[in-house]
Amino acid sequence: MNTTSKPNQAPGHINRALTATEIVANLAHLEGWSLSGDGVELAIQKRFDFPDFHQSMAFANAVAYIAQRQDHHPELVVAYRHCTVRWRSHDAGGITRADFDCSAQIDALLR
C-alpha cells in the first residue's frame, strides 16, 4: 500500500480504495456524479454539457491542469458538446479520496 503523500495532499493522506459505504457517503456531497463500471473497474463519473466543441475542449484543458497539479489523472472523453470525466485510482485498485477531491475541484470550475 502506498502511504506517501502526493505534492498537493495533506500529510498522512493514504491512497487506499474506499469502502462501498465511504463511496456512497462521498457521492452524496457531489452533484451529478455517479458510479460507473463493474466491480473490477468501478469509477465515479460525470458528463458535462457545453454549447459547442470549443467550450468542451476548454473544459477538458482546465481538467487536465487540475489533474497535473494533483498528479492524479482521469479518463476524459471529449465530444462535440460534452466532456465526460471518469475517476478511479488504478494504483489503489478502486475509488479513493483523491478521486472525490479532484471531482470537487472540477465542479468548482463551473460555479
C-alpha positions as CSV (number, residue, x, y, z in Angstrom):
1,M,0.0,0.0,0.0
2,N,1.2,3.5,-0.9
3,T,1.3,5.6,2.3
4,T,3.2,8.6,0.9
5,S,1.6,11.9,0.3
6,K,1.5,13.4,-3.2
7,P,2.7,17.1,-3.6
8,N,-0.7,18.7,-3.0
9,Q,-2.2,16.2,-0.5
10,A,-2.3,16.7,3.3
11,P,0.4,14.8,5.2
12,G,-0.8,11.4,6.3
13,H,-3.1,11.0,3.3
14,I,-3.3,7.4,2.4
15,N,-4.2,6.5,-1.1
16,R,-6.4,3.5,-0.4
17,A,-9.6,2.2,-2.1
18,L,-12.6,3.4,-0.2
19,T,-15.3,1.0,1.0
20,A,-18.8,0.9,-0.6
21,T,-20.2,2.8,2.4
22,E,-17.5,5.5,2.1
23,I,-18.1,5.8,-1.7
24,V,-21.9,6.3,-1.2
25,A,-21.3,8.9,1.6
26,N,-18.9,10.9,-0.6
27,L,-21.1,10.7,-3.7
28,A,-23.9,12.4,-1.6
29,H,-21.7,15.5,-1.5
30,L,-21.2,15.7,-5.3
31,E,-24.0,16.8,-7.6
32,G,-24.4,14.8,-10.8
33,W,-21.6,12.3,-10.2
34,S,-22.4,8.6,-10.3
35,L,-20.8,5.2,-10.2
36,S,-19.8,3.5,-13.4
37,G,-18.2,0.3,-14.4
38,D,-18.3,-3.2,-12.9
39,G,-16.9,-4.4,-9.6
40,V,-13.4,-4.6,-11.0
41,E,-13.2,-1.2,-12.8
42,L,-15.6,0.8,-10.6
43,A,-15.2,4.5,-11.0
44,I,-17.1,7.8,-10.5
45,Q,-18.0,9.8,-13.5
46,K,-19.9,12.9,-14.7
47,R,-20.9,14.2,-18.1
48,F,-20.6,18.0,-18.5
49,D,-22.6,19.6,-21.3
50,F,-21.5,22.6,-23.3
51,P,-22.9,24.7,-26.2
52,D,-20.0,23.8,-28.6
53,F,-16.8,21.9,-29.1
54,H,-14.6,24.8,-28.2
55,Q,-16.0,25.0,-24.7
56,S,-15.8,21.3,-24.3
57,M,-12.1,21.4,-25.1
58,A,-11.5,24.4,-22.9
59,F,-13.1,22.5,-20.0
60,A,-11.0,19.4,-20.8
61,N,-7.9,21.5,-20.7
62,A,-8.9,23.0,-17.3
63,V,-9.5,19.5,-16.0
64,A,-6.0,18.5,-17.3
65,Y,-4.5,21.4,-15.4
66,I,-6.1,20.3,-12.2
67,A,-5.1,16.7,-12.8
68,Q,-1.5,17.6,-13.5
69,R,-1.3,19.7,-10.3
70,Q,-2.7,16.9,-8.3
71,D,-0.7,14.2,-10.1
72,H,-3.9,12.3,-10.5
73,H,-5.3,11.8,-14.0
74,P,-8.8,11.0,-15.1
75,E,-10.2,9.4,-18.2
76,L,-11.6,12.1,-20.4
77,V,-13.9,11.7,-23.3
78,V,-14.4,14.9,-25.2
79,A,-17.2,15.2,-27.8
80,Y,-18.8,18.0,-29.8
81,R,-21.0,19.3,-27.0
82,H,-19.9,17.4,-23.9
83,C,-17.0,16.1,-21.9
84,T,-17.2,13.0,-19.6
85,V,-14.8,12.8,-16.7
86,R,-14.1,9.4,-15.1
87,W,-12.0,9.0,-11.9
88,R,-10.6,5.8,-10.4
89,S,-7.2,5.2,-8.7
90,H,-5.5,2.3,-10.6
91,D,-2.7,2.1,-8.1
92,A,-5.2,1.6,-5.2
93,G,-7.4,-0.7,-7.2
94,G,-10.6,1.4,-6.7
95,I,-12.0,4.7,-5.9
96,T,-10.1,6.8,-3.4
97,R,-10.4,10.1,-1.5
98,A,-8.2,11.7,-4.2
99,D,-10.9,10.9,-6.8
100,F,-13.5,12.8,-4.8
101,D,-11.2,15.7,-4.1
102,C,-10.4,16.1,-7.8
103,S,-14.1,15.8,-8.7
104,A,-15.0,18.6,-6.3
105,Q,-12.3,20.8,-7.8
106,I,-13.7,20.2,-11.3
107,D,-17.2,21.1,-10.1
108,A,-15.8,24.3,-8.7
109,L,-14.6,25.3,-12.2
110,L,-18.2,25.8,-13.3
111,R,-19.6,27.6,-10.3
